[in-house]
Amino acid sequence: MTTPGPVLVTGAAGGIGTLLRGGLPEHGWALRCLDVVPVPEPRPGEEHLVADAADLAAVTAAADGAGAVVHLAGVLGESTWEAIERSHIETTHAVLEAARRAGVGRVVLASSNHASGFTPRPADGLLTEAAAPPRPDTFYGVAKVTMEALGSLYADRYGIDVVCLRIGSAFPRPTTLRQLSTWLSPGDTVRLFDAALRAPSPGFRVVWGVSANTRGWWDLTAARALGYEPQDDAEAHAPALVEVHGEPDPRDPVHGRVGGEYTLPDLDADVVAAQTAPVQPSSGGAR
């Protein structure tokens, strides 16, 4: 599939946004970048807009003439309900409604494994998306469940192709034992979003977003059906991490639940509220 206009990327100044700005043009995609802050080090050929992704009028104007939308905007990780509601839920509604009004036929939503964070890790076999229904581990996870629900609504009611990517641990390299299973490498991040943009007529899809990790326990069949072919494996980093931390204990909730650390009491709402500093409403894009 090709699109007749640029791909609008919200949260383009964030971590994943920066990766996509570097990688998607190499796959032939022109980009229109939107963030609440200016995009650092603009690249030749990029379009740039500074706006809040929760501002429906601004996003609708930005979507005019776009061929697809990639929605990354949102505060990074868990935060207060007010910050999560605005930066994730309101922005997702604005993006989907803007796509409908502007006649954009494809939206890719950056969901998260935390939408099903309290799901137990399977004792054997791989975890499919169907075996991990909504079971959020935080307000952040609730927002991702809502994101997927809104995507389903706009796909069914308005015929927009909506692909939700349940991203694992999108970092330059795995830094914890859990990430040996959940890592999504920078290169595979670009490949995953490219596949989600390129797949012909996907309708509504929810797929896991991880690399081809030897220790992975998420089934990538649905993602591969989009055309995603991961090329990286966290196992190359395993010897150094195991030497420091030992082998992971599956009885530990960090290794026994989809959401890992996000299921622990450290992210109880009152704890987060006491520790959270004011944030920009719709910056970000990293997971």
C-alpha positions in Angstrom: 0.0 0.0 0.0 1.1 3.6 -0.7 -0.5 6.7 0.6 -1.3 9.8 -1.6 0.0 12.3 1.0 2.5 12.5 3.9 2.2 10.5 7.1 1.2 12.8 9.9 3.2 11.7 13.0 2.0 13.1 16.4 4.5 13.1 19.2 7.2 13.4 16.6 9.8 14.9 19.0 9.6 11.9 21.3 11.8 8.8 21.3 9.8 6.6 18.9 9.0 9.7 16.8 12.7 10.4 16.4 13.3 6.8 15.3 10.5 7.0 12.8 11.7 10.4 11.5 15.1 8.8 10.8 13.8 5.4 9.4 10.4 5.8 7.6 11.7 8.1 4.9 14.2 5.4 3.9 11.1 3.2 3.3 9.6 5.9 1.0 7.4 7.7 3.4 7.1 11.5 3.5 6.5 12.9 7.0 4.5 15.7 8.5 5.7 16.1 12.1 3.5 17.4 15.0 4.4 17.9 18.6 3.7 20.3 21.4 7.3 21.2 21.3 9.5 22.0 18.2 11.1 18.9 16.7 14.8 19.1 17.3 17.2 18.9 14.3 14.6 19.0 11.5 15.5 16.8 8.6 15.3 17.9 5.0 11.9 17.3 3.4 10.0 17.1 6.8 7.0 19.2 7.4 6.7 20.6 11.0 3.8 21.8 13.1 3.8 22.8 16.8 0.4 22.0 18.3 -1.3 20.1 21.1 -2.4 16.7 19.8 -5.5 17.1 22.0 -6.6 20.1 20.0 -9.1 18.7 17.6 -9.1 21.8 15.3 -5.3 21.8 15.1 -5.0 18.1 14.4 -7.8 18.2 11.8 -5.9 21.0 10.0 -2.7 19.0 10.3 -4.4 15.9 8.8 -5.7 17.7 5.8 -4.0 16.1 2.8 -2.3 13.4 4.8 -2.2 9.9 3.6 -2.1 8.3 7.0 -1.6 9.2 10.7 0.8 7.6 13.2 -0.3 8.6 16.7 2.5 8.6 19.3 1.8 11.7 21.4 1.3 11.2 25.2 3.2 11.5 28.4 5.8 8.9 29.0 4.6 6.0 31.2 2.4 6.3 34.3 1.2 9.7 35.5 -1.7 11.3 37.2 -5.2 10.6 35.8 -5.5 14.2 34.6 -2.3 14.0 32.6 -3.1 10.5 31.2 -6.7 11.4 30.3 -5.6 14.5 28.3 -2.4 13.3 26.7 -3.5 9.8 25.8 -7.3 9.6 25.7 -8.2 13.0 24.4 -5.4 13.0 21.9 -6.5 9.6 20.5 -10.1 10.8 20.1 -8.8 14.0 18.4 -6.6 12.0 16.0 -9.3 9.5 15.0 -11.9 12.2 14.6 -9.5 14.4 12.6 -8.7 11.5 10.3 -12.5 11.0 9.8 -13.1 14.6 9.0 -10.0 14.9 6.8 -10.8 11.7 4.9 -7.6 9.9 6.0 -8.0 6.1 5.6 -5.2 4.7 7.8 -4.3 5.4 11.4 -1.6 3.6 13.4 -2.0 3.8 17.1 0.9 3.3 19.6 -0.7 1.1 22.1 1.2 -0.8 24.8 1.6 -4.1 26.5 0.3 -2.3 29.6 -3.2 -2.5 28.2 -3.1 -6.1 29.4 -0.5 -5.7 32.1 -2.1 -7.9 34.7 -2.4 -10.8 32.3 -0.2 -13.7 33.7 2.7 -14.8 31.5 1.9 -18.2 30.0 3.6 -21.2 31.6 4.4 -22.6 28.1 3.7 -21.5 24.6 3.3 -17.9 23.3 0.8 -15.3 24.3 -1.6 -14.3 21.5 -3.4 -11.0 21.4 -6.7 -12.8 21.9 -5.4 -14.5 25.0 -4.5 -11.1 26.5 -7.8 -9.1 26.7 -8.0 -5.7 28.4 -6.4 -6.1 31.8 -4.6 -2.7 32.4 -2.0 -2.3 35.1 -2.1 1.5 35.5 -3.9 4.6 34.3 -1.5 4.5 31.4 -2.7 1.0 30.6 -6.4 2.1 30.9 -5.6 4.8 28.3 -4.2 2.2 26.0 -7.3 0.1 26.4 -9.4 3.1 25.6 -7.2 3.9 22.6 -7.8 0.4 21.2 -11.6 0.7 21.9 -11.7 4.1 20.1 -9.8 2.6 17.2 -12.3 -0.3 17.0 -15.2 2.2 16.9 -13.7 4.3 14.1 -12.8 1.2 12.1 -16.3 -0.3 12.4 -18.4 2.8 12.1 -16.4 4.8 9.6 -14.3 2.2 7.7 -10.9 3.6 8.7 -8.1 1.1 8.8 -6.8 1.2 12.4 -3.7 -0.8 13.5 -2.9 -0.8 17.2 0.6 -1.8 18.1 1.0 -3.1 21.6 4.6 -2.0 22.0 6.9 -3.9 24.5 10.1 -2.2 25.6 11.2 0.2 22.8 14.7 1.2 23.8 18.1 1.3 22.1 19.1 -1.9 23.9 17.6 -4.1 26.7 18.8 -3.0 30.1 16.8 -5.4 32.4 16.2 -9.2 32.5 12.5 -8.6 31.5 13.5 -6.7 28.4 15.3 -9.8 27.1 11.7 -11.0 26.4 9.9 -7.6 25.7 12.5 -5.7 23.7 11.6 -3.9 20.5 14.8 -2.7 18.8 15.1 0.6 17.0 15.4 -1.1 13.6 12.4 -3.4 14.3 10.4 -0.3 15.5 10.8 1.2 12.1 9.9 -2.1 10.4 6.8 -2.6 12.5 5.4 0.9 11.8 6.3 0.5 8.1 4.4 -2.8 8.0 1.4 -1.2 9.8 1.3 1.6 7.2 1.8 -0.6 4.2 -0.4 -3.6 4.9 -3.3 -3.8 2.4 -6.8 -3.3 4.0 -6.0 -4.4 7.5 -9.3 -3.2 8.9 -9.0 -3.2 12.7 -6.0 -5.0 14.1 -4.2 -5.3 17.5 -0.7 -6.8 17.3 2.2 -7.2 19.7 5.2 -5.0 19.0 8.5 -6.8 20.0 11.6 -8.1 18.3 12.3 -11.7 17.5 13.6 -12.4 20.9 14.8 -15.9 21.8 13.2 -15.4 25.2 10.1 -13.7 23.9 6.7 -15.0 25.0 4.4 -12.9 22.8 3.1 -14.5 19.6 4.1 -12.4 16.5 1.8 -14.3 14.0 -0.6 -11.3 13.8 2.2 -8.8 13.4 3.9 -10.9 10.7 0.6 -11.1 8.9 0.8 -7.4 8.4 4.2 -7.9 6.7 6.4 -7.3 9.8 9.6 -9.2 9.7 11.7 -8.6 12.9 15.4 -8.9 12.5 16.8 -8.3 16.0 17.0 -10.5 19.1 17.7 -9.3 22.7 19.6 -12.6 23.3 22.8 -10.9 22.2 22.6 -8.8 25.4 21.7 -11.7 27.7 25.1 -12.8 28.9 26.0 -9.4 30.4 22.6 -9.0 32.0 22.4 -12.5 33.4 26.0 -12.2 34.8 24.8 -9.1 36.8 21.3 -10.1 37.8 21.1 -13.9 37.5 18.4 -15.8 35.6 14.9 -14.3 35.9 12.5 -16.0 38.4 9.1 -16.6 36.8 7.5 -16.5 40.2 8.5 -12.8 40.5 5.6 -10.6 39.2 8.1 -8.6 37.2 8.7 -11.7 35.1 5.3 -13.4 35.6 3.0 -10.7 34.3 2.7 -9.0 31.0 3.2 -5.5 32.6 6.2 -6.4 34.7 7.2 -3.5 37.0 4.0 -1.6 36.2 2.0 -4.2 38.2 3.8 -3.4 41.4 2.7 -1.1 44.3 5.3 1.5 43.3 2.7 2.7 40.7 -0.3 2.9 43.0 -2.2 6.1 42.2 -1.4 7.9 45.4 2.3 7.2 45.1 2.4 8.4 41.5 0.5 11.6 42.4 3.0 12.4 45.1 6.0 11.9 42.9 4.7 13.3 39.5 5.9 16.8 38.4 3.8 18.9 36.0 4.1 17.6 32.4 3.4 18.9 29.0 0.0 17.7 27.9 0.9 15.9 24.7 4.6 15.7 24.3 6.4 12.4 24.3 6.1 9.5 22.0 8.5 7.1 23.6 7.4 4.0 25.4 
